Every structure is written in C-alpha cells, then in structure tokens.
Amino acid sequence: MSTIITLTASDGSTVQFVNERKASGGLKDVFFAPDKRYVVAFYRDKLDHVARERLALITGTYRERIFNQEGGDYLRNLLCWPTATVEHEGRVGVVVPFFAAHFFFKYGSRHD
C-alpha cells in the first residue's frame, strides 16, 4: 500500500503526495496529490544553486507578475504554472496544479 507523504512547501503551505510514481519524464518523476488537485514532480538529479534560484523565481516573482495582473484569472485557467517547491529525501520538487477538466475530451477524440 502506498503511503502519503506530507511536506511544507517553499510558500509555507502543506503539500501531500502519494508515494507512488505515476509518471516520469526526462528530468523528473511525478507523484499525485491524494485528491489529484496537483502533482509533485521531483527532479532526479541534484540541482545547483542557479537552478534552485530559477525555480524560486518561477514559483514566486514570475508567478505573481503573471497572475496578479489584469487578466491573471484568465491565464490561471490556461496555465498549469508551478506554485511552490518542496524537498524530500534530498530531491527538489515542484508543485503543479493538475490539468483542469476542460483540457480533456469528454467522450474521447471521436463521438459516435
């Protein structure tokens, strides 16, 4: 049985994920939140200082500039922008909202 891991994110929020890898890409392993509202993607390799600072900008300053401006609510419905960073067992991860329902086909690509 998979366990639920609870962490404190860089923004002070509580982040949970099920300790079962659901996907992998070229750089990261992806884990789902228990309620599937977001994912946590952990980098496999250790990040240097520059990469950590870049993630802090992406989840902090850049995020605020994009979403706290006129039209930010519109963009929030289009982008799955990372919200925070976390660390677990020496790995750095990003917390990213799960795709909204409008990104998926209701009946697949064909409707007969």
CORHUCOR-V638897 format. One record per residue. N is the residue number from 0. RES is the residue in one letter. SS is DSSP state (H for helix, E for strand, L for the rest). PHI is phi in radians with two decimals (none if undefined). NEAR is the number of other ideal C-beta (glycine too) atoms within 12 Angstrom. Layout:
N	RES	SS	PHI	NEAR
N	RES	SS	PHI	NEAR
//
This chain:
0	M	L	none	6
1	S	L	-1.35	14
2	T	L	-1.77	12
3	I	E	-1.75	19
4	I	E	-1.74	25
5	T	E	-2.04	18
6	L	E	-2.30	28
7	T	E	-1.80	17
8	A	L	-1.44	30
9	S	L	-1.07	26
10	D	L	-1.59	20
11	G	L	1.57	12
12	S	L	-1.34	18
13	T	E	-1.59	18
14	V	E	-2.12	37
15	Q	E	-2.15	27
16	F	E	-2.58	36
17	V	E	-1.43	23
18	N	L	-1.34	22
19	E	L	-2.55	19
20	R	L	-1.08	21
21	K	L	-1.79	21
22	A	E	-2.74	17
23	S	E	-2.46	14
24	G	L	-2.15	14
25	G	L	-1.20	11
26	L	L	-2.10	18
27	K	E	-2.27	25
28	D	E	-1.91	27
29	V	E	-1.93	28
30	F	E	-2.21	35
31	F	E	-1.59	29
32	A	L	-1.20	32
33	P	L	-0.98	22
34	D	L	-1.65	14
35	K	L	1.06	19
36	R	L	-1.44	20
37	Y	E	-2.65	32
38	V	E	-2.15	34
39	V	E	-2.10	43
40	A	E	-1.95	37
41	F	E	-1.69	36
42	Y	E	-1.19	28
43	R	L	-1.31	19
44	D	L	-1.64	14
45	K	L	-1.15	15
46	L	L	-1.65	23
47	D	L	-1.44	12
48	H	H	-1.04	11
49	V	H	-1.12	10
50	A	H	-1.12	18
51	R	H	-1.11	21
52	E	H	-1.14	18
53	R	H	-1.08	20
54	L	H	-1.12	33
55	A	H	-1.10	24
56	L	H	-1.17	19
57	I	H	-1.10	25
58	T	H	-1.52	31
59	G	L	-2.00	24
60	T	H	-0.98	15
61	Y	H	-1.12	21
62	R	H	-1.06	30
63	E	H	-1.08	17
64	R	H	-1.10	16
65	I	H	-1.31	24
66	F	H	-1.60	24
67	N	L	-1.77	15
68	Q	L	-2.14	14
69	E	L	-1.04	10
70	G	L	1.57	14
71	G	H	-1.07	17
72	D	H	-1.13	13
73	Y	H	-1.09	12
74	L	H	-1.15	18
75	R	H	-1.06	18
76	N	L	-1.41	17
77	L	L	-1.82	17
78	L	L	-1.89	22
79	C	L	-1.81	21
80	W	L	-1.39	24
81	P	E	-0.98	33
82	T	E	-1.78	35
83	A	E	-2.90	30
84	T	E	-2.03	36
85	V	E	-2.42	37
86	E	E	-2.32	24
87	H	E	-2.65	25
88	E	L	0.91	14
89	G	L	1.40	13
90	R	E	-1.92	24
91	V	E	-1.66	35
92	G	E	-2.32	38
93	V	E	-2.02	40
94	V	E	-1.71	39
95	V	E	-2.31	33
96	P	E	-1.03	28
97	F	L	-1.26	25
98	F	L	-1.00	18
99	A	L	-1.22	15
100	A	H	-1.00	11
101	H	H	-1.23	9
102	F	H	-1.51	13
103	F	L	-2.01	11
104	F	L	-1.23	11
105	K	L	-1.30	10
106	Y	L	-2.12	8
107	G	L	1.57	8
108	S	L	-1.39	8
109	R	L	-2.23	7
110	H	L	-2.19	7
111	D	L	-1.68	5
//
